[in-house]
Amino acid sequence: MGAVEIIFGIVLLLFALAIIIVVLLQEGHQQTGGADTFLSKNKARSMDAFLARWTKFIAIGFFVLVLVINIIMYFTK
């Protein structure tokens, strides 16, 4: 196993952990019976939007990284 494969593996692992963390930080879409204030609703929406946006970016990066790693490993052997 070469140094390039180890580096790609570590970067891929970091992307996978980032996806897991961002997804777990998102709130579920369930109805709450309590009375929420306007500010708390907007705060939750902005945080959910932020996490949803980062989930998309990280997932696209993960997908592209896997493709690049496979292409590089296929053509270097």
N, CA, C and O atoms as a Tripos MOL2 file, in Angstrom:
@<TRIPOS>MOLECULE
protein
  308   307    77     0     0
PROTEIN
NO_CHARGES

@<TRIPOS>ATOM
      1 N           0.8550   -1.1700    0.0000 N.3       1 MET1
      2 CA          0.0000    0.0000    0.0000 C.3       1 MET1
      3 C           0.9020    1.2340    0.0000 C.2       1 MET1
      4 O           1.7370    1.4130    0.8870 O.2       1 MET1
      5 N           0.7160    2.0700   -1.0020 N.am      2 GLY2
      6 CA          1.5480    3.2410   -1.1300 C.3       2 GLY2
      7 C           1.0360    4.4110   -0.3190 C.2       2 GLY2
      8 O          -0.0490    4.3720    0.2610 O.2       2 GLY2
      9 N           1.8480    5.4510   -0.2970 N.am      3 ALA3
     10 CA          1.4960    6.6440    0.4700 C.3       3 ALA3
     11 C           0.2620    7.3290   -0.1060 C.2       3 ALA3
     12 O          -0.5460    7.8870    0.6370 O.2       3 ALA3
     13 N           0.1170    7.2880   -1.4290 N.am      4 VAL4
     14 CA         -1.0310    7.9290   -2.0770 C.3       4 VAL4
     15 C          -2.3270    7.2330   -1.6590 C.2       4 VAL4
     16 O          -3.3330    7.8920   -1.3990 O.2       4 VAL4
     17 N          -2.3000    5.9150   -1.5970 N.am      5 GLU5
     18 CA         -3.4960    5.1770   -1.1890 C.3       5 GLU5
     19 C          -3.8670    5.4760    0.2650 C.2       5 GLU5
     20 O          -5.0480    5.5740    0.5990 O.2       5 GLU5
     21 N          -2.8740    5.6190    1.1150 N.am      6 ILE6
     22 CA         -3.1320    5.9430    2.5200 C.3       6 ILE6
     23 C          -3.7290    7.3370    2.6500 C.2       6 ILE6
     24 O          -4.6760    7.5410    3.4100 O.2       6 ILE6
     25 N          -3.1810    8.2910    1.9160 N.am      7 ILE7
     26 CA         -3.6960    9.6660    1.9630 C.3       7 ILE7
     27 C          -5.1350    9.7100    1.4520 C.2       7 ILE7
     28 O          -5.9950   10.3380    2.0700 O.2       7 ILE7
     29 N          -5.4000    9.0390    0.3170 N.am      8 PHE8
     30 CA         -6.7670    9.0030   -0.2100 C.3       8 PHE8
     31 C          -7.7150    8.3400    0.7850 C.2       8 PHE8
     32 O          -8.8470    8.7930    0.9530 O.2       8 PHE8
     33 N          -7.2740    7.2860    1.4390 N.am      9 GLY9
     34 CA         -8.0990    6.6030    2.4310 C.3       9 GLY9
     35 C          -8.4390    7.4940    3.6080 C.2       9 GLY9
     36 O          -9.5750    7.4970    4.0830 O.2       9 GLY9
     37 N          -7.4580    8.2510    4.0810 N.am     10 ILE10
     38 CA         -7.6880    9.1610    5.2080 C.3      10 ILE10
     39 C          -8.6560   10.2680    4.8180 C.2      10 ILE10
     40 O          -9.5600   10.5960    5.5870 O.2      10 ILE10
     41 N          -8.4800   10.8530    3.6270 N.am     11 VAL11
     42 CA         -9.3690   11.9200    3.1690 C.3      11 VAL11
     43 C         -10.7940   11.3800    2.9920 C.2      11 VAL11
     44 O         -11.7650   12.0500    3.3420 O.2      11 VAL11
     45 N         -10.9060   10.1700    2.4470 N.am     12 LEU12
     46 CA        -12.2210    9.5590    2.2690 C.3      12 LEU12
     47 C         -12.8850    9.2930    3.6160 C.2      12 LEU12
     48 O         -14.0920    9.4880    3.7630 O.2      12 LEU12
     49 N         -12.1160    8.8550    4.5840 N.am     13 LEU13
     50 CA        -12.6380    8.6200    5.9300 C.3      13 LEU13
     51 C         -13.1130    9.9190    6.5700 C.2      13 LEU13
     52 O         -14.1490    9.9340    7.2360 O.2      13 LEU13
     53 N         -12.3740   11.0050    6.3780 N.am     14 LEU14
     54 CA        -12.7790   12.3000    6.9220 C.3      14 LEU14
     55 C         -14.0850   12.7870    6.2960 C.2      14 LEU14
     56 O         -14.9450   13.3280    6.9910 O.2      14 LEU14
     57 N         -14.2330   12.5950    4.9800 N.am     15 PHE15
     58 CA        -15.4840   12.9640    4.3240 C.3      15 PHE15
     59 C         -16.6420   12.1390    4.8610 C.2      15 PHE15
     60 O         -17.7290   12.6680    5.0920 O.2      15 PHE15
     61 N         -16.4130   10.8370    5.0620 N.am     16 ALA16
     62 CA        -17.4720    9.9760    5.5790 C.3      16 ALA16
     63 C         -17.8840   10.3970    6.9890 C.2      16 ALA16
     64 O         -19.0740   10.4430    7.2990 O.2      16 ALA16
     65 N         -16.9210   10.6990    7.8300 N.am     17 LEU17
     66 CA        -17.2320   11.1610    9.1850 C.3      17 LEU17
     67 C         -17.9670   12.5020    9.1620 C.2      17 LEU17
     68 O         -18.8720   12.7300    9.9640 O.2      17 LEU17
     69 N         -17.5790   13.3820    8.2480 N.am     18 ALA18
     70 CA        -18.2450   14.6860    8.1420 C.3      18 ALA18
     71 C         -19.7080   14.5110    7.7390 C.2      18 ALA18
     72 O         -20.5840   15.1920    8.2740 O.2      18 ALA18
     73 N         -19.9790   13.6010    6.7970 N.am     19 ILE19
     74 CA        -21.3640   13.3540    6.3990 C.3      19 ILE19
     75 C         -22.1660   12.8360    7.5850 C.2      19 ILE19
     76 O         -23.2800   13.2950    7.8350 O.2      19 ILE19
     77 N         -21.6030   11.8900    8.3050 N.am     20 ILE20
     78 CA        -22.3070   11.3120    9.4530 C.3      20 ILE20
     79 C         -22.6180   12.3810   10.4940 C.2      20 ILE20
     80 O         -23.7380   12.4460   11.0020 O.2      20 ILE20
     81 N         -21.6420   13.2120   10.8120 N.am     21 ILE21
     82 CA        -21.8280   14.2380   11.8430 C.3      21 ILE21
     83 C         -22.8840   15.2560   11.4220 C.2      21 ILE21
     84 O         -23.7560   15.6120   12.2150 O.2      21 ILE21
     85 N         -22.8090   15.7260   10.1780 N.am     22 VAL22
     86 CA        -23.7540   16.7460    9.7170 C.3      22 VAL22
     87 C         -25.1760   16.1860    9.6740 C.2      22 VAL22
     88 O         -26.1270   16.8860   10.0240 O.2      22 VAL22
     89 N         -25.3250   14.9410    9.2520 N.am     23 VAL23
     90 CA        -26.6630   14.3470    9.1980 C.3      23 VAL23
     91 C         -27.2190   14.1490   10.6090 C.2      23 VAL23
     92 O         -28.4040   14.3860   10.8430 O.2      23 VAL23
     93 N         -26.3840   13.7230   11.5380 N.am     24 LEU24
     94 CA        -26.8650   13.5190   12.9010 C.3      24 LEU24
     95 C         -27.2060   14.8300   13.6110 C.2      24 LEU24
     96 O         -28.0260   14.8300   14.5280 O.2      24 LEU24
     97 N         -26.6030   15.9280   13.2120 N.am     25 LEU25
     98 CA        -26.9050   17.2190   13.8180 C.3      25 LEU25
     99 C         -28.2480   17.7950   13.3600 C.2      25 LEU25
    100 O         -28.8070   18.6750   14.0150 O.2      25 LEU25
    101 N         -28.7590   17.2970   12.2400 N.am     26 GLN26
    102 CA        -30.0250   17.8260   11.7320 C.3      26 GLN26
    103 C         -31.1800   17.3490   12.6040 C.2      26 GLN26
    104 O         -31.1710   16.2370   13.1320 O.2      26 GLN26
    105 N         -32.1720   18.2210   12.7370 N.am     27 GLU27
    106 CA        -33.3650   17.8760   13.5070 C.3      27 GLU27
    107 C         -34.3110   17.0670   12.6470 C.2      27 GLU27
    108 O         -34.3460   17.2120   11.4250 O.2      27 GLU27
    109 N         -35.0780   16.2110   13.3050 N.am     28 GLY28
    110 CA        -36.0970   15.4630   12.5970 C.3      28 GLY28
    111 C         -37.2510   16.3620   12.2240 C.2      28 GLY28
    112 O         -37.4260   17.4300   12.8120 O.2      28 GLY28
    113 N         -38.0360   15.9460   11.2610 N.am     29 HIS29
    114 CA        -39.1850   16.7360   10.8260 C.3      29 HIS29
    115 C         -40.4370   16.1870   11.4890 C.2      29 HIS29
    116 O         -41.2630   15.5420   10.8430 O.2      29 HIS29
    117 N         -40.5690   16.4460   12.7670 N.am     30 GLN30
    118 CA        -41.7250   15.9810   13.5190 C.3      30 GLN30
    119 C         -42.5040   17.1750   14.0530 C.2      30 GLN30
    120 O         -41.9450   18.2490   14.2750 O.2      30 GLN30
    121 N         -43.7770   16.9750   14.2520 N.am     31 GLN31
    122 CA        -44.6290   18.0320   14.7780 C.3      31 GLN31
    123 C         -44.4410   18.1210   16.2860 C.2      31 GLN31
    124 O         -44.4680   17.1090   16.9860 O.2      31 GLN31
    125 N         -44.2530   19.3310   16.7760 N.am     32 THR32
    126 CA        -44.1620   19.5240   18.2230 C.3      32 THR32
    127 C         -45.4610   20.1570   18.7130 C.2      32 THR32
    128 O         -46.0410   21.0090   18.0390 O.2      32 THR32
    129 N         -45.9000   19.7420   19.8650 N.am     33 GLY33
    130 CA        -47.1580   20.2600   20.3980 C.3      33 GLY33
    131 C         -46.9860   21.5690   21.1520 C.2      33 GLY33
    132 O         -47.9710   22.2530   21.4290 O.2      33 GLY33
    133 N         -45.7510   21.9270   21.4890 N.am     34 GLY34
    134 CA        -45.5110   23.1320   22.2700 C.3      34 GLY34
    135 C         -45.6280   24.3930   21.4460 C.2      34 GLY34
    136 O         -45.5810   24.3600   20.2160 O.2      34 GLY34
    137 N         -45.7800   25.4990   22.1370 N.am     35 ALA35
    138 CA        -45.8700   26.7910   21.4710 C.3      35 ALA35
    139 C         -44.4590   27.3350   21.2640 C.2      35 ALA35
    140 O         -43.7480   27.6410   22.2210 O.2      35 ALA35
    141 N         -44.0710   27.4470   19.9990 N.am     36 ASP36
    142 CA        -42.7610   27.9940   19.6700 C.3      36 ASP36
    143 C         -42.8940   29.4620   19.3190 C.2      36 ASP36
    144 O         -43.8920   29.8900   18.7390 O.2      36 ASP36
    145 N         -41.8930   30.2150   19.6710 N.am     37 THR37
    146 CA        -41.9000   31.6260   19.3260 C.3      37 THR37
    147 C         -41.4150   31.7950   17.8910 C.2      37 THR37
    148 O         -40.8500   30.8730   17.3020 O.2      37 THR37
    149 N         -41.6370   32.9650   17.3450 N.am     38 PHE38
    150 CA        -41.2170   33.2510   15.9730 C.3      38 PHE38
    151 C         -39.7030   33.1410   15.8410 C.2      38 PHE38
    152 O         -39.2010   32.5920   14.8600 O.2      38 PHE38
    153 N         -38.9760   33.6640   16.8270 N.am     39 LEU39
    154 CA        -37.5260   33.6450   16.7500 C.3      39 LEU39
    155 C         -36.9660   32.2290   16.8440 C.2      39 LEU39
    156 O         -36.0050   31.9050   16.1460 O.2      39 LEU39
    157 N         -37.5330   31.3970   17.6730 N.am     40 SER40
    158 CA        -37.0350   30.0280   17.7900 C.3      40 SER40
    159 C         -37.3130   29.2320   16.5190 C.2      40 SER40
    160 O         -36.5110   28.3820   16.1310 O.2      40 SER40
    161 N         -38.4430   29.5020   15.8710 N.am     41 LYS41
    162 CA        -38.7410   28.8130   14.6110 C.3      41 LYS41
    163 C         -37.7540   29.2270   13.5260 C.2      41 LYS41
    164 O         -37.2560   28.3800   12.7840 O.2      41 LYS41
    165 N         -37.4710   30.5150   13.4300 N.am     42 ASN42
    166 CA        -36.5440   30.9760   12.4010 C.3      42 ASN42
    167 C         -35.1250   30.4990   12.6830 C.2      42 ASN42
    168 O         -34.3830   30.1850   11.7520 O.2      42 ASN42
    169 N         -34.7410   30.4430   13.9470 N.am     43 LYS43
    170 CA        -33.4060   29.9630   14.2920 C.3      43 LYS43
    171 C         -33.2550   28.5030   13.8770 C.2      43 LYS43
    172 O         -32.2310   28.1120   13.3180 O.2      43 LYS43
    173 N         -34.2740   27.7070   14.1530 N.am     44 ALA44
    174 CA        -34.2370   26.2920   13.7790 C.3      44 ALA44
    175 C         -34.1950   26.1390   12.2710 C.2      44 ALA44
    176 O         -33.4690   25.2900   11.7530 O.2      44 ALA44
    177 N         -34.9620   26.9460   11.5640 N.am     45 ARG45
    178 CA        -34.9750   26.8530   10.1050 C.3      45 ARG45
    179 C         -33.6400   27.2460    9.5110 C.2      45 ARG45
    180 O         -33.1640   26.6040    8.5750 O.2      45 ARG45
    181 N         -33.0310   28.2880   10.0400 N.am     46 SER46
    182 CA        -31.7580   28.7190    9.4770 C.3      46 SER46
    183 C         -30.6620   27.7000    9.7690 C.2      46 SER46
    184 O         -29.8020   27.4580    8.9220 O.2      46 SER46
    185 N         -30.6850   27.1020   10.9520 N.am     47 MET47
    186 CA        -29.7030   26.0740   11.2780 C.3      47 MET47
    187 C         -29.9400   24.8260   10.4340 C.2      47 MET47
    188 O         -28.9860   24.2180    9.9490 O.2      47 MET47
    189 N         -31.2070   24.4390   10.2550 N.am     48 ASP48
    190 CA        -31.5120   23.2840    9.4070 C.3      48 ASP48
    191 C         -31.1070   23.5430    7.9640 C.2      48 ASP48
    192 O         -30.5900   22.6490    7.2930 O.2      48 ASP48
    193 N         -31.3370   24.7570    7.4840 N.am     49 ALA49
    194 CA        -30.9460   25.0920    6.1210 C.3      49 ALA49
    195 C         -29.4320   25.0530    5.9640 C.2      49 ALA49
    196 O         -28.9160   24.5720    4.9560 O.2      49 ALA49
    197 N         -28.7260   25.5610    6.9650 N.am     50 PHE50
    198 CA        -27.2660   25.5320    6.9440 C.3      50 PHE50
    199 C         -26.7490   24.0910    6.9060 C.2      50 PHE50
    200 O         -25.8620   23.7670    6.1160 O.2      50 PHE50
    201 N         -27.3030   23.2300    7.7600 N.am     51 LEU51
    202 CA        -26.8650   21.8340    7.8020 C.3      51 LEU51
    203 C         -27.2520   21.0860    6.5290 C.2      51 LEU51
    204 O         -26.4900   20.2500    6.0440 O.2      51 LEU51
    205 N         -28.4230   21.3810    5.9910 N.am     52 ALA52
    206 CA        -28.8470   20.7380    4.7490 C.3      52 ALA52
    207 C         -27.9300   21.1360    3.5940 C.2      52 ALA52
    208 O         -27.5780   20.3030    2.7580 O.2      52 ALA52
    209 N         -27.5500   22.3980    3.5520 N.am     53 ARG53
    210 CA        -26.6510   22.8730    2.4990 C.3      53 ARG53
    211 C         -25.2950   22.1850    2.6100 C.2      53 ARG53
    212 O         -24.7350   21.7520    1.6030 O.2      53 ARG53
    213 N         -24.7650   22.0810    3.8210 N.am     54 TRP54
    214 CA        -23.4680   21.4350    4.0100 C.3      54 TRP54
    215 C         -23.5380   19.9400    3.7510 C.2      54 TRP54
    216 O         -22.5580   19.3450    3.3030 O.2      54 TRP54
    217 N         -24.6720   19.3260    4.0240 N.am     55 THR55
    218 CA        -24.8370   17.9090    3.7140 C.3      55 THR55
    219 C         -24.7160   17.6860    2.2140 C.2      55 THR55
    220 O         -24.0720   16.7360    1.7690 O.2      55 THR55
    221 N         -25.3380   18.5620    1.4400 N.am     56 LYS56
    222 CA        -25.2570   18.4480   -0.0210 C.3      56 LYS56
    223 C         -23.8280   18.6260   -0.5060 C.2      56 LYS56
    224 O         -23.3550   17.8440   -1.3310 O.2      56 LYS56
    225 N         -23.1340   19.6440   -0.0070 N.am     57 PHE57
    226 CA        -21.7620   19.8930   -0.4370 C.3      57 PHE57
    227 C         -20.8410   18.7320   -0.0900 C.2      57 PHE57
    228 O         -20.0400   18.3020   -0.9190 O.2      57 PHE57
    229 N         -20.9520   18.2300    1.1190 N.am     58 ILE58
    230 CA        -20.0780   17.1420    1.5540 C.3      58 ILE58
    231 C         -20.3950   15.8660    0.7830 C.2      58 ILE58
    232 O         -19.4810   15.1290    0.4110 O.2      58 ILE58
    233 N         -21.6780   15.5930    0.5360 N.am     59 ALA59
    234 CA        -22.0550   14.3900   -0.2050 C.3      59 ALA59
    235 C         -21.5480   14.4440   -1.6460 C.2      59 ALA59
    236 O         -21.0660   13.4420   -2.1730 O.2      59 ALA59
    237 N         -21.6550   15.6040   -2.2800 N.am     60 ILE60
    238 CA        -21.1420   15.7540   -3.6440 C.3      60 ILE60
    239 C         -19.6230   15.5950   -3.6470 C.2      60 ILE60
    240 O         -19.0670   14.9280   -4.5200 O.2      60 ILE60
    241 N         -18.9560   16.2050   -2.6720 N.am     61 GLY61
    242 CA        -17.5040   16.0550   -2.5610 C.3      61 GLY61
    243 C         -17.0940   14.6110   -2.3330 C.2      61 GLY61
    244 O         -16.1080   14.1490   -2.9070 O.2      61 GLY61
    245 N         -17.8390   13.8950   -1.5030 N.am     62 PHE62
    246 CA        -17.5640   12.4830   -1.2400 C.3      62 PHE62
    247 C         -17.7040   11.6660   -2.5190 C.2      62 PHE62
    248 O         -16.8490   10.8350   -2.8270 O.2      62 PHE62
    249 N         -18.7690   11.8990   -3.2530 N.am     63 PHE63
    250 CA        -19.0210   11.1800   -4.4970 C.3      63 PHE63
    251 C         -17.9140   11.4350   -5.5100 C.2      63 PHE63
    252 O         -17.4010   10.4960   -6.1190 O.2      63 PHE63
    253 N         -17.5420   12.7020   -5.6950 N.am     64 VAL64
    254 CA        -16.4860   13.0500   -6.6390 C.3      64 VAL64
    255 C         -15.1500   12.4510   -6.1880 C.2      64 VAL64
    256 O         -14.3850   11.9560   -7.0160 O.2      64 VAL64
    257 N         -14.8700   12.4920   -4.9040 N.am     65 LEU65
    258 CA        -13.6250   11.9380   -4.3760 C.3      65 LEU65
    259 C         -13.5400   10.4360   -4.6250 C.2      65 LEU65
    260 O         -12.4800    9.9330   -4.9970 O.2      65 LEU65
    261 N         -14.6260    9.7230   -4.4280 N.am     66 VAL66
    262 CA        -14.6280    8.2820   -4.6830 C.3      66 VAL66
    263 C         -14.3720    8.0000   -6.1590 C.2      66 VAL66
    264 O         -13.6070    7.0970   -6.4970 O.2      66 VAL66
    265 N         -15.0080    8.7680   -7.0350 N.am     67 LEU67
    266 CA        -14.7760    8.5870   -8.4710 C.3      67 LEU67
    267 C         -13.3160    8.8630   -8.8440 C.2      67 LEU67
    268 O         -12.7060    8.0990   -9.5920 O.2      67 LEU67
    269 N         -12.7680    9.9470   -8.3220 N.am     68 VAL68
    270 CA        -11.3820   10.3110   -8.6300 C.3      68 VAL68
    271 C         -10.4200    9.2400   -8.1120 C.2      68 VAL68
    272 O          -9.4840    8.8510   -8.8120 O.2      68 VAL68
    273 N         -10.6500    8.7720   -6.9010 N.am     69 ILE69
    274 CA         -9.7770    7.7370   -6.3330 C.3      69 ILE69
    275 C          -9.8300    6.4760   -7.1830 C.2      69 ILE69
    276 O          -8.7900    5.8800   -7.4660 O.2      69 ILE69
    277 N         -11.0180    6.0620   -7.5930 N.am     70 ASN70
    278 CA        -11.1330    4.8580   -8.4020 C.3      70 ASN70
    279 C         -10.4870    5.0270   -9.7690 C.2      70 ASN70
    280 O          -9.8440    4.1000  -10.2620 O.2      70 ASN70
    281 N         -10.6420    6.1790  -10.3830 N.am     71 ILE71
    282 CA        -10.0160    6.4270  -11.6820 C.3      71 ILE71
    283 C          -8.4920    6.4210  -11.5520 C.2      71 ILE71
    284 O          -7.8000    5.8170  -12.3710 O.2      71 ILE71
    285 N          -7.9740    7.0880  -10.5280 N.am     72 ILE72
    286 CA         -6.5240    7.1410  -10.3420 C.3      72 ILE72
    287 C          -5.9760    5.7520  -10.0410 C.2      72 ILE72
    288 O          -4.9540    5.3610  -10.6050 O.2      72 ILE72
    289 N          -6.6290    5.0070   -9.1720 N.am     73 MET73
    290 CA         -6.1420    3.6700   -8.8300 C.3      73 MET73
    291 C          -6.2440    2.7070  -10.0220 C.2      73 MET73
    292 O          -5.4070    1.8170  -10.1710 O.2      73 MET73
    293 N          -7.2610    2.8840  -10.8660 N.am     74 TYR74
    294 CA         -7.4220    2.0100  -12.0450 C.3      74 TYR74
    295 C          -6.3060    2.2400  -13.0580 C.2      74 TYR74
    296 O          -5.7650    1.2900  -13.6240 O.2      74 TYR74
    297 N          -5.9640    3.5120  -13.2860 N.am     75 PHE75
    298 CA         -4.9840    3.8240  -14.3100 C.3      75 PHE75
    299 C          -3.5400    3.7630  -13.8480 C.2      75 PHE75
    300 O          -2.6350    3.7590  -14.6820 O.2      75 PHE75
    301 N          -3.2960    3.7150  -12.5440 N.am     76 THR76
    302 CA         -1.9190    3.6600  -12.0590 C.3      76 THR76
    303 C          -1.4220    2.2290  -11.8630 C.2      76 THR76
    304 O          -0.2270    2.0190  -11.6580 O.2      76 THR76
    305 N          -2.3020    1.2620  -11.9210 N.am     77 LYS77
    306 CA         -1.8580   -0.1310  -11.7300 C.3      77 LYS77
    307 C          -1.6010   -0.8200  -13.0180 C.2      77 LYS77
    308 O          -1.2230   -1.9920  -13.0270 O.2      77 LYS77
@<TRIPOS>BOND
     1     1     2 1
     2     2     3 1
     3     3     4 2
     4     3     5 am
     5     5     6 1
     6     6     7 1
     7     7     8 2
     8     7     9 am
     9     9    10 1
    10    10    11 1
    11    11    12 2
    12    11    13 am
    13    13    14 1
    14    14    15 1
    15    15    16 2
    16    15    17 am
    17    17    18 1
    18    18    19 1
    19    19    20 2
    20    19    21 am
    21    21    22 1
    22    22    23 1
    23    23    24 2
    24    23    25 am
    25    25    26 1
    26    26    27 1
    27    27    28 2
    28    27    29 am
    29    29    30 1
    30    30    31 1
    31    31    32 2
    32    31    33 am
    33    33    34 1
    34    34    35 1
    35    35    36 2
    36    35    37 am
    37    37    38 1
    38    38    39 1
    39    39    40 2
    40    39    41 am
    41    41    42 1
    42    42    43 1
    43    43    44 2
    44    43    45 am
    45    45    46 1
    46    46    47 1
    47    47    48 2
    48    47    49 am
    49    49    50 1
    50    50    51 1
    51    51    52 2
    52    51    53 am
    53    53    54 1
    54    54    55 1
    55    55    56 2
    56    55    57 am
    57    57    58 1
    58    58    59 1
    59    59    60 2
    60    59    61 am
    61    61    62 1
    62    62    63 1
    63    63    64 2
    64    63    65 am
    65    65    66 1
    66    66    67 1
    67    67    68 2
    68    67    69 am
    69    69    70 1
    70    70    71 1
    71    71    72 2
    72    71    73 am
    73    73    74 1
    74    74    75 1
    75    75    76 2
    76    75    77 am
    77    77    78 1
    78    78    79 1
    79    79    80 2
    80    79    81 am
    81    81    82 1
    82    82    83 1
    83    83    84 2
    84    83    85 am
    85    85    86 1
    86    86    87 1
    87    87    88 2
    88    87    89 am
    89    89    90 1
    90    90    91 1
    91    91    92 2
    92    91    93 am
    93    93    94 1
    94    94    95 1
    95    95    96 2
    96    95    97 am
    97    97    98 1
    98    98    99 1
    99    99   100 2
   100    99   101 am
   101   101   102 1
   102   102   103 1
   103   103   104 2
   104   103   105 am
   105   105   106 1
   106   106   107 1
   107   107   108 2
   108   107   109 am
   109   109   110 1
   110   110   111 1
   111   111   112 2
   112   111   113 am
   113   113   114 1
   114   114   115 1
   115   115   116 2
   116   115   117 am
   117   117   118 1
   118   118   119 1
   119   119   120 2
   120   119   121 am
   121   121   122 1
   122   122   123 1
   123   123   124 2
   124   123   125 am
   125   125   126 1
   126   126   127 1
   127   127   128 2
   128   127   129 am
   129   129   130 1
   130   130   131 1
   131   131   132 2
   132   131   133 am
   133   133   134 1
   134   134   135 1
   135   135   136 2
   136   135   137 am
   137   137   138 1
   138   138   139 1
   139   139   140 2
   140   139   141 am
   141   141   142 1
   142   142   143 1
   143   143   144 2
   144   143   145 am
   145   145   146 1
   146   146   147 1
   147   147   148 2
   148   147   149 am
   149   149   150 1
   150   150   151 1
   151   151   152 2
   152   151   153 am
   153   153   154 1
   154   154   155 1
   155   155   156 2
   156   155   157 am
   157   157   158 1
   158   158   159 1
   159   159   160 2
   160   159   161 am
   161   161   162 1
   162   162   163 1
   163   163   164 2
   164   163   165 am
   165   165   166 1
   166   166   167 1
   167   167   168 2
   168   167   169 am
   169   169   170 1
   170   170   171 1
   171   171   172 2
   172   171   173 am
   173   173   174 1
   174   174   175 1
   175   175   176 2
   176   175   177 am
   177   177   178 1
   178   178   179 1
   179   179   180 2
   180   179   181 am
   181   181   182 1
   182   182   183 1
   183   183   184 2
   184   183   185 am
   185   185   186 1
   186   186   187 1
   187   187   188 2
   188   187   189 am
   189   189   190 1
   190   190   191 1
   191   191   192 2
   192   191   193 am
   193   193   194 1
   194   194   195 1
   195   195   196 2
   196   195   197 am
   197   197   198 1
   198   198   199 1
   199   199   200 2
   200   199   201 am
   201   201   202 1
   202   202   203 1
   203   203   204 2
   204   203   205 am
   205   205   206 1
   206   206   207 1
   207   207   208 2
   208   207   209 am
   209   209   210 1
   210   210   211 1
   211   211   212 2
   212   211   213 am
   213   213   214 1
   214   214   215 1
   215   215   216 2
   216   215   217 am
   217   217   218 1
   218   218   219 1
   219   219   220 2
   220   219   221 am
   221   221   222 1
   222   222   223 1
   223   223   224 2
   224   223   225 am
   225   225   226 1
   226   226   227 1
   227   227   228 2
   228   227   229 am
   229   229   230 1
   230   230   231 1
   231   231   232 2
   232   231   233 am
   233   233   234 1
   234   234   235 1
   235   235   236 2
   236   235   237 am
   237   237   238 1
   238   238   239 1
   239   239   240 2
   240   239   241 am
   241   241   242 1
   242   242   243 1
   243   243   244 2
   244   243   245 am
   245   245   246 1
   246   246   247 1
   247   247   248 2
   248   247   249 am
   249   249   250 1
   250   250   251 1
   251   251   252 2
   252   251   253 am
   253   253   254 1
   254   254   255 1
   255   255   256 2
   256   255   257 am
   257   257   258 1
   258   258   259 1
   259   259   260 2
   260   259   261 am
   261   261   262 1
   262   262   263 1
   263   263   264 2
   264   263   265 am
   265   265   266 1
   266   266   267 1
   267   267   268 2
   268   267   269 am
   269   269   270 1
   270   270   271 1
   271   271   272 2
   272   271   273 am
   273   273   274 1
   274   274   275 1
   275   275   276 2
   276   275   277 am
   277   277   278 1
   278   278   279 1
   279   279   280 2
   280   279   281 am
   281   281   282 1
   282   282   283 1
   283   283   284 2
   284   283   285 am
   285   285   286 1
   286   286   287 1
   287   287   288 2
   288   287   289 am
   289   289   290 1
   290   290   291 1
   291   291   292 2
   292   291   293 am
   293   293   294 1
   294   294   295 1
   295   295   296 2
   296   295   297 am
   297   297   298 1
   298   298   299 1
   299   299   300 2
   300   299   301 am
   301   301   302 1
   302   302   303 1
   303   303   304 2
   304   303   305 am
   305   305   306 1
   306   306   307 1
   307   307   308 2
@<TRIPOS>SUBSTRUCTURE
     1 MET1         2 RESIDUE 1 A MET
     2 GLY2         6 RESIDUE 1 A GLY
     3 ALA3        10 RESIDUE 1 A ALA
     4 VAL4        14 RESIDUE 1 A VAL
     5 GLU5        18 RESIDUE 1 A GLU
     6 ILE6        22 RESIDUE 1 A ILE
     7 ILE7        26 RESIDUE 1 A ILE
     8 PHE8        30 RESIDUE 1 A PHE
     9 GLY9        34 RESIDUE 1 A GLY
    10 ILE10       38 RESIDUE 1 A ILE
    11 VAL11       42 RESIDUE 1 A VAL
    12 LEU12       46 RESIDUE 1 A LEU
    13 LEU13       50 RESIDUE 1 A LEU
    14 LEU14       54 RESIDUE 1 A LEU
    15 PHE15       58 RESIDUE 1 A PHE
    16 ALA16       62 RESIDUE 1 A ALA
    17 LEU17       66 RESIDUE 1 A LEU
    18 ALA18       70 RESIDUE 1 A ALA
    19 ILE19       74 RESIDUE 1 A ILE
    20 ILE20       78 RESIDUE 1 A ILE
    21 ILE21       82 RESIDUE 1 A ILE
    22 VAL22       86 RESIDUE 1 A VAL
    23 VAL23       90 RESIDUE 1 A VAL
    24 LEU24       94 RESIDUE 1 A LEU
    25 LEU25       98 RESIDUE 1 A LEU
    26 GLN26      102 RESIDUE 1 A GLN
    27 GLU27      106 RESIDUE 1 A GLU
    28 GLY28      110 RESIDUE 1 A GLY
    29 HIS29      114 RESIDUE 1 A HIS
    30 GLN30      118 RESIDUE 1 A GLN
    31 GLN31      122 RESIDUE 1 A GLN
    32 THR32      126 RESIDUE 1 A THR
    33 GLY33      130 RESIDUE 1 A GLY
    34 GLY34      134 RESIDUE 1 A GLY
    35 ALA35      138 RESIDUE 1 A ALA
    36 ASP36      142 RESIDUE 1 A ASP
    37 THR37      146 RESIDUE 1 A THR
    38 PHE38      150 RESIDUE 1 A PHE
    39 LEU39      154 RESIDUE 1 A LEU
    40 SER40      158 RESIDUE 1 A SER
    41 LYS41      162 RESIDUE 1 A LYS
    42 ASN42      166 RESIDUE 1 A ASN
    43 LYS43      170 RESIDUE 1 A LYS
    44 ALA44      174 RESIDUE 1 A ALA
    45 ARG45      178 RESIDUE 1 A ARG
    46 SER46      182 RESIDUE 1 A SER
    47 MET47      186 RESIDUE 1 A MET
    48 ASP48      190 RESIDUE 1 A ASP
    49 ALA49      194 RESIDUE 1 A ALA
    50 PHE50      198 RESIDUE 1 A PHE
    51 LEU51      202 RESIDUE 1 A LEU
    52 ALA52      206 RESIDUE 1 A ALA
    53 ARG53      210 RESIDUE 1 A ARG
    54 TRP54      214 RESIDUE 1 A TRP
    55 THR55      218 RESIDUE 1 A THR
    56 LYS56      222 RESIDUE 1 A LYS
    57 PHE57      226 RESIDUE 1 A PHE
    58 ILE58      230 RESIDUE 1 A ILE
    59 ALA59      234 RESIDUE 1 A ALA
    60 ILE60      238 RESIDUE 1 A ILE
    61 GLY61      242 RESIDUE 1 A GLY
    62 PHE62      246 RESIDUE 1 A PHE
    63 PHE63      250 RESIDUE 1 A PHE
    64 VAL64      254 RESIDUE 1 A VAL
    65 LEU65      258 RESIDUE 1 A LEU
    66 VAL66      262 RESIDUE 1 A VAL
    67 LEU67      266 RESIDUE 1 A LEU
    68 VAL68      270 RESIDUE 1 A VAL
    69 ILE69      274 RESIDUE 1 A ILE
    70 ASN70      278 RESIDUE 1 A ASN
    71 ILE71      282 RESIDUE 1 A ILE
    72 ILE72      286 RESIDUE 1 A ILE
    73 MET73      290 RESIDUE 1 A MET
    74 TYR74      294 RESIDUE 1 A TYR
    75 PHE75      298 RESIDUE 1 A PHE
    76 THR76      302 RESIDUE 1 A THR
    77 LYS77      306 RESIDUE 1 A LYS
